[in-house]
Amino acid sequence: MNFSDLVNIANHIAGKGELQYGLGQKELSDVEDWHRLLLYIEKIADHTNNDITSTFDNLIPLRQDLEILTEQISLGVPNASELEESSNYIENNNSEQTAFFNNADEMRWFFNSGGRIRVKVTDEQFDITSQAGGVNTWSYAQGTTEKGDYEFSKTKNTGTPYGFYNLTTNYTEIVNTDNINIKVKLNAIPGKSESITTLTSLKNFTPIKLTSVNPIAGHGLTKVYYPYDFK
């Protein structure tokens, strides 16, 4: 078990990374310190809400633990330990609304760590998450319509399974029912994009709210990222 290899994996999934890997956290140095590496991995696991089997007395499972965490981050941390809906939002009758990030890295770190862009119409809400690898990429979070509750996921083949890493600069339809139609696009390809735009059409004239569901610092993450503005 090579220390440098394990540090490189940990830094790739929790540091800057690339595309669906990386949470924007401070990276470990390559100075050999097994306890410091274990603490770093424990913090990642705290955020992803996973149990790890490595201990200070038994470091042999470290690689296996890192493999589990790598998979969770590639899925967009579907079981993130702590998230909260932002107090920042836009709510009006405009059908097109946009969430803006400081830069492309912060946008993908937001989605990689479990962040969601949320479209809310009265009691109904639809969450835009990461690619999520087939686990609740699109979910109808609460409320009912005349057709009942909707869950847009690859696992149940209900709706269209698009997440952040599936989107392009052209509108993609991700929700289409008798009452609501939602399309989404990015301003550039994933990894280069700094904003995400939703286009919502409603049967009834109702205010549309665009907001985000953000990771919380202190639950495995020292720094967190989220949209700085909605327009």
Secondary structure as UniProt FT lines:
FT   HELIX           3..14
FT   TURN            19..20
FT   HELIX           34..48
FT   TURN            56..57
FT   TURN            60..61
FT   HELIX           62..74
FT   TURN            75..76
FT   TURN            78..79
FT   STRAND          83..85
FT   STRAND          90..92
FT   STRAND          96..100
FT   HELIX           104..112
FT   TURN            113..114
FT   STRAND          116..121
FT   TURN            122..123
FT   STRAND          124..128
FT   HELIX           132..134
FT   STRAND          138..140
FT   TURN            146..147
FT   STRAND          151..153
FT   TURN            154..157
FT   HELIX           164..166
FT   STRAND          172..176
FT   STRAND          180..186
FT   TURN            190..192
FT   STRAND          195..202
FT   STRAND          208..215
FT   TURN            217..218
FT   STRAND          229..230
//
